[in-house]
Each structure stands twice: as C-alpha cells, then as structure tokens.
Amino acid sequence: MHSIKSDHQVFLHIQNNILPTNATMLDIKTKYAFNIP
C-alpha cells in the first residue's frame, strides 16, 4: 500500500544523511529508480 512511498523516503534518507560517493549514488538510483514514480 505504501511501499513506493517508503522506498522513496528511504532513498531520501540515504541521500540526505549518508552522503555517499557518486558510484554509490548511481547504485542506489539504479535500485530505487523503478520504485520512484
């Protein structure tokens, strides 16, 4: 029901708090891109 919203929130949490490297960001975007509307 809220899996898409949760995934997006997780993505934002990772992006805002961990500040990963570009390579890691690309990996995260690849994993979550299909879940973000």
MODELLER restraints for C-alpha pairs under 7 A, 6 or more apart:
rsr = mdl.restraints
at = mdl.atoms
rsr.add(forms.Gaussian(group=physical.xy_distance, feature=features.Distance(at['CA:4:A'], at['CA:35:A']), mean=5.62, stdev=0.5))
rsr.add(forms.Gaussian(group=physical.xy_distance, feature=features.Distance(at['CA:4:A'], at['CA:36:A']), mean=6.45, stdev=0.5))
rsr.add(forms.Gaussian(group=physical.xy_distance, feature=features.Distance(at['CA:7:A'], at['CA:35:A']), mean=6.75, stdev=0.5))
rsr.add(forms.Gaussian(group=physical.xy_distance, feature=features.Distance(at['CA:8:A'], at['CA:36:A']), mean=5.98, stdev=0.5))
